Structures are given as C-alpha cells and as structure tokens.
Amino acid sequence: MGRHQPMDEEAALTGIKSVTEYSGLSEEVEVLLGSQENRELDFKESVGGLSSDDLVAFANSETGGTILLGVRENKDAQGRQTTEIVGCEIGDRAKLSILGKAGSCVPPVEVTVILENSEGTRPFLRVVIPSGRNKPYSTSGGTYKIRGDARNDPLTPNRLLALFVDAENAQFIDRFGQATGELEQSLYEMKRRLLAEMEEIYDHVARLDKSLNGKRR
C-alpha cells in the first residue's frame, strides 16, 4: 500500500515532484526487478552511486526512465542477469542528495522518488525521471549525456544540435499556435463588430427610407 508524502521546500526548488511510500513492493517495481538494465532502467547499489550524468541521460532520452537505488545486479549460473535487493539509505540525507543532484542539472531535472519496501528489512528507492520538456540537459560541469542500451552515452555534436533544434521548434510551434489563436479571436471580434455596424447602417437606411416615403405621401 502506498501513501503520498508532502513535498518540502527543497523539493519545490529543485523540481522533484513527490515522494510516494510503499510498505511492501509496488506492482511497478516487481516488474522492474524481473527486468534487465535497458534504455529505460538502471540499477544502483547505493544512493551514492547515482550521479547527475544518470539524471540528464534519462531526461534527454525520448522516454525517460527509472533508476532503482539499493538493487544489485547479479548473474545466475546460466549467465542471465538477475537482481538482488540490498537496500539503501532512505533518510533525509539520501533524499537531499537526490534533490541536490537533480537541482544541479542545467536546467534542473524533474524527478519523482518512491520509497519501496519501507516496512521490510531492506527498503530501497525508485527514482523516476520523465523525458524532459526543456532539452537538452547537462550536468553543472557541462556534460551532456543520453540514455543508450543499458548505458549512458555522450551526446555527439550532431545529436546535441538536433535536441536544440527540436526544442526551438517546439517553442516556435507553441508560440505560433498561441499567436494563431489570438489572431483568430481578433478576426472573429472584428467580424462581429463589422456585422453589428452594418446592421445598424441597414436599420438607419430603412428608417430614412420610411421617413422619406412618408413625406412623399
């Protein structure tokens, strides 16, 4: 069962949305624990293993992704990847560490932190990073990354330029749509006023015509 925790001032400043707590394992994390690392999933054994590179890589990707903190990646006898919950720090210091890393990105990366297995012996954290709305994102040191196949890849100049162009195009489309809407509204108001003025003119002409006809009689 999950419950929402109130967002504190630090969270509001750095872009973190909310903290949700599950006493056991959520359905979402059970699916993730049965998966392998990929473009949308990463495992870290500790909060300290999370870096700003990880956050910007997911934020720059098309789908975003999830990082499980306190989960170890193992391999079975057949060489297949398995996961082991080892647990991690879940107190205020851990949360502030995540907040600080998200807030230090340029621009700040939006994240949601979920506490899993809070009443178990090995609680851990699920950090969800949506695809960013203000791409491209970089670390405070100016490093640009994007999530690849189970790894963080450097953004090549061409891909970085493409992200800049896409972001500018999106802003242009938004501004153009807003301007078009305002223009349509202005044209509608102008048409309405013209019709009203024409109706007044027709009424005035009709009254004059009626008055002149009355005088002729």
N, C-alpha and C positions, 0 to 999 in steps of 0.2 A: 504494500500500500504506500502511495506517495503523498507528500504534502508539500505545499509551497512555503518557502521562507521569504520574508520581506527583503526587498533589495535595499542595501545600505547606500550611504553617500558615495563611498568608494566605487561601488558598482555603477551608480548613475554616471559618474565622471568617466569611467573607463569603457563603458559600452557593454559590460556584462548584463544580461537581461534578467536572469532569475536563478535561484538555487532550488532544486527540487530534491526531495529526500525519499528514498525507498528503504523500508526496513529490511526487505529481502532483495531479490533480484527482479528488476523490471523485465517485461517481455522483450523490450528492445535490446537490453544488454544480454539477455540469454541468447538471442540470435547472433549478436556481435561476437560473443565468446565462442560460438561454434564456427566462426569465420576466420579466414586468414587475412593478414595485412594486405591492403589493396589501395586503390586510389582514394577510397573514402574511409579508410580505417587504419589506425595506428595504435600500437601498444607501447606503453612506457611503464617501467617497474616502479618509478617514483615520481613525485611532483617535480623534483629537481631535474628529472630527465626531459621535462617539457621545455622547449625553447621558443623564442619568438619566431625562429625560422619555421617551426612546425605550424604556428598560427597563421603566418602570412601565406604559407604554401597552400593551406586549405582555403583560406579566404580568396586567394587568387584563382582557385580552380572553378570549374563550371558548376560543380555540385556541392562544394563544401565537404565536410566530413566529421568524423568523430575520433577522439583520442581517449583511450582508456588508460588511466593512471593507476598503478598498483596491480597491473596484469603482466605476467611474464610470458614470453614466447618460448615454447619448447618444441621438441620433435619426438615423435613416437618411434617405435622400433622399425617401422616401415619408412621413416624419413618424412612423414607428414607433419605439418605444423599443428601444434596443439597449444592451448592456453592454460595458464595456471594463475589463479587469483592469489597474489601475495599480500595484497593490502598496501595502503599508503597513508601518509599523514592526511587528516581530514579537518584539522582545526583551522582557526582563523589565520594562522601563519601560512598554511597551504593555500587557502583561498586568496589571501592578499598577494601571494606570489603569482598566482594565475592572473589576478586582476592587474598586477603591475606589468606582466609580460604582454597582456592584451592591450593595455593602455599605452605602452611604449611604442607600439607599432605606428606606422605613419601611412594612412590615418589609423586611429585605433580600431582594432578588430573586435567585432561583436561576437561574444561567446555566451553559451549557457552552460552552467555547471550543475551536474546531477550527482548527488551522493547515493551510491548504491550499497546495499547490504549493511545499512547503518547499525543494525542490531546484531550483526554477525560478528565472528571473531576477526574477520579480515575485510573491513569496509574499504571501498575504493571510490574513485571519482570518474565520472564520464563527462568529458568536455566536448560540447557540440559547437562546431564552427560553421555557420552557413556561408554559402558563396557570397562574397562581399558585394555591396551595392556601389562602392566607391573605389573600384580597382583602378590602378594596381596598388597593392600594399607592399610595404617594405619594413624591414627592421629599423630600429633607431640608428643603426650603423649604415643604412642604405643598401642592405642586401635584399634582393628580390628573388623569391622562390615560388614554385608552383608544384602542386602535388602530382607525382607521376605514379608509376606502377609500384606501390609499396615503398616509395621513397620520395624525398623532396628534391626536385630538380631545379637547377639555376634557370632563371628566365633569360633566354637569349635576347640580344637586342631586337631581333625581329618580332619575337613573341611579346616583348615588353612594349614595343611600339604598337602592336596590334591591340593590346589591352588599353593603352592610352587612347587610340583611335576609337575603339568600341565605347569607352567611357564618354568621350566627347560626343560621339554620335548619339548615344542615349540621352545625354543632356540636351543636345540640339533638338532631338525629336520631342522631348518633353516640353522644351521652350516653344517649339513650333506648334505643337498641339495646343498649348495654352494660348499662344497668340492667335491661332486659327479660331479657337473657341471664342476668344474675346472679339475677334473681327466679325464672326457670325452673329454674335449678340448685338454688336454695334449696327450691323446691316439690318438686322431684324427691327431694332428700335427705330432706325432711320425710316425703314419701310412703313412701320406702324404710324410714325408721325406724319409722313407724306400722305398716307391714306386718310388720316384724320383731317389733315389740312385740305385735301381735295374734296372730302365730304362736306367740309364747311363751305368751300367755294361753291360747290354744286347747290347747296342749300341756299346760299346767298343769291346765286344767279336765279334760282327758282323763285325766290321771294321777289326779286326785282322784276322778273318776267310777269309774275302775278300782279304786281303793283302797276306795271305799265299797261297790262291788258285791262285792268280795272279802270284806268284813267281814260283809255280809248273809248270805253263804253259810255 
